[in-house]
Amino acid sequence: MRLDKFLKVSRLIKRRTLAKEVADKGRISINGLQAKASSNVKVGDELEIRYGQKLVTVTINELQESTRKEEAANMYTIVKEEKINPED
């Protein structure tokens, strides 16, 4: 599954266009490697997402083409979430 689609379906980022923007600015890495919006993700991958004043690390549990709002959080596990300085 494409990274931008996973971020939208899992509701980590609300809109796919915003997910694409964040990825193309180099703010997302998959297993430590910088990722583009078109990068493929699979179960077990670790994503590090930098947006706003937060750095969120998640592990992918499952991939689904679509999901209901209540079930979206089951698609990933938050490993850590930390605030970062805007200068970083």
C-alpha positions as CSV (number, residue, x, y, z in Angstrom):
1,M,0.0,0.0,0.0
2,R,1.2,3.5,-0.8
3,L,2.4,5.6,2.2
4,D,0.1,8.5,1.6
5,K,-3.0,6.2,1.3
6,F,-2.0,4.3,4.5
7,L,-1.7,7.7,6.4
8,K,-5.2,8.7,5.2
9,V,-6.9,5.4,5.8
10,S,-5.4,5.0,9.3
11,R,-6.3,8.6,10.0
12,L,-2.8,9.5,11.2
13,I,-3.1,12.4,8.7
14,K,-6.6,13.6,7.7
15,R,-6.2,14.1,4.0
16,R,-4.2,12.3,1.4
17,T,-3.0,15.5,-0.2
18,L,-1.6,16.6,3.1
19,A,0.0,13.2,3.7
20,K,1.7,13.6,0.3
21,E,2.9,17.1,1.1
22,V,4.4,16.0,4.4
23,A,6.1,12.9,2.8
24,D,7.5,14.9,-0.1
25,K,9.0,17.5,2.3
26,G,11.1,14.6,3.8
27,R,9.3,14.5,7.1
28,I,8.5,10.8,7.1
29,S,10.8,7.8,7.3
30,I,10.1,4.1,7.0
31,N,12.4,1.9,9.0
32,G,14.9,4.8,9.2
33,L,15.0,5.6,5.5
34,Q,13.4,8.8,4.2
35,A,10.2,8.0,2.3
36,K,8.2,9.6,-0.5
37,A,4.4,9.5,-0.7
38,S,4.6,6.7,-3.3
39,S,6.7,4.5,-1.1
40,N,5.2,1.1,-0.2
41,V,4.5,0.2,3.4
42,K,3.9,-3.3,4.8
43,V,2.9,-4.8,8.1
44,G,5.7,-4.5,10.6
45,D,7.2,-1.3,9.2
46,E,8.1,1.5,11.6
47,L,7.1,5.0,10.5
48,E,8.5,8.2,12.0
49,I,6.3,11.2,11.2
50,R,7.3,14.8,11.9
51,Y,4.5,17.3,11.6
52,G,3.6,20.3,13.5
53,Q,5.5,20.3,16.8
54,K,5.4,16.5,17.1
55,L,7.5,13.5,16.3
56,V,5.4,10.4,16.2
57,T,6.8,6.8,15.8
58,V,4.3,4.1,14.9
59,T,4.4,0.4,13.9
60,I,2.0,-0.8,11.2
61,N,-0.2,-3.7,12.5
62,E,-2.5,-4.1,9.4
63,L,-3.3,-2.7,6.0
64,Q,-6.8,-2.1,4.8
65,E,-8.2,-0.4,1.7
66,S,-10.8,1.4,3.8
67,T,-11.8,1.4,7.5
68,R,-14.3,2.9,9.8
69,K,-13.2,5.7,12.1
70,E,-13.5,3.5,15.2
71,E,-11.3,0.8,13.7
72,A,-8.6,3.1,12.2
73,A,-6.5,3.1,15.3
74,N,-6.1,-0.7,15.1
75,M,-4.0,-0.3,12.0
76,Y,-1.0,1.0,13.9
77,T,0.6,1.1,17.4
78,I,2.1,4.3,18.7
79,V,5.7,3.5,19.8
80,K,6.5,7.0,21.0
81,E,5.2,10.5,20.7
82,E,7.3,13.5,21.6
83,K,7.2,17.3,21.2
84,I,10.0,18.9,19.1
85,N,11.4,22.4,18.7
86,P,10.4,24.2,15.5
87,E,14.1,24.8,14.7
88,D,14.8,21.1,14.2
